[in-house]
Amino acid sequence: MTANFGNDCRLCISTTGGAVAHQEAASAAFELGDALAAVGILRCGIAAIVDGADGALAALRVDLGNILTALGQYDDAERELRAAAADVDTHLRAARLLHGMCLNALGMLCRYTARFDDAAGYYELAQTELRGTGDEDALATILHNIAGLAHAREDARSGIEAGQESVRLRTARHGENSVLVAGDLSNLGGLLFDVGRVEEAARCFSRACEIFENSYGPDHPEVAVNLGNLAAVAVAGDDFEEAERLYARAIAIKTRVWGPDNPTTLLSIHNFARLLARMGRVDEAWQHALDVVAGLAGRVGEEHRLLRRARELVAELARISERRLRT
């Protein structure tokens, strides 16, 4: 049953599932006692596969290694089996990385639509998957999002450790001036601010803003995000004039880049409305708060933090206006 298995192999020419066809043919040859023919079939199949997609190359190498072992060709068998193991490892990592990033994307979607429990579940699965890949960038992304989810759930303290680890991983890999580090610093700053560590938060926001400005210029949306964060720090220090200046600049950048109804733009408008309310400019604040509610209603879940807080602000300002009319 010995045959010539060269470039004109009928299995390579006539089948689309070439790896499986070669495995089946080699198995049949081996069962009929022609191990050398089986070796030839498998070597032909290996040569025909350009890459190891879906583990097909590894499967052929394992079969070949087994037959070479049976033939006593141990060195050749070990070489094929080691190559198979390396191929499987490469594709498992790639598959795990892709799976992890898919889970991360689902987590982000659930977070944006206020399905926080679902988001937490997806992020936990993604973190488990990605810790096994050795890809620190991907892992840092998941940790960044876990920290961000803690902020969205108003449980900032639980997200600080993840936020700090994302900064550490990214700084070690990319250096302290990377925009990736800046994004993680901004994220961490939000958590620190929420737990009252305002000075630490301000340092994170200022450094992030500096990195983004140096990398992208002064009118980039990431700069706007951190201008808004610094405005919140100014409000905490009762520097309302500086806060108004920073919010106005942030809103102008976001509106130009993303439009007035983008959730990120609406976040800055909401924060600006709260500042105006504290400054006694109730009518302006009320109109801005209404704009936020109109921009979010029907697009996000009713438990979405920003929508809920904007509705609360509208109601609060309406009560203030009513009291003013009565006096």
Secondary structure, 3 states (H helix, E strand, C coil): CCCCCCCCCHHHHHCCCHHHHHHHHHHHHHHCCCHHHHHHHHHHHHHHCCCCHHHHHHHHHHHHHHHHHHCCCHHHHHHHHHHHHHHHHHHHHHHHHHHHHHHHHHHHHHHHCCCHHHHHHHHHHHHHHHHCCCCHHHHHHHHHHHHHHHHHCCCHHHHHHHHHHHHHHHHHHHCCCCHHHHHHHHHHHHHHHHCCCHHHHHHHHHHHHHHHHHHHCCCCHHHHHHHHHHHHHHHHCCCHHHHHHHHHHHHHHHHHHHCCCCHHHHHHHHHHHHHHHHCCCHHHHHHHHHHHHHHHECCECCCCHHHHHHHHHHHHHHHHHHHHHHC
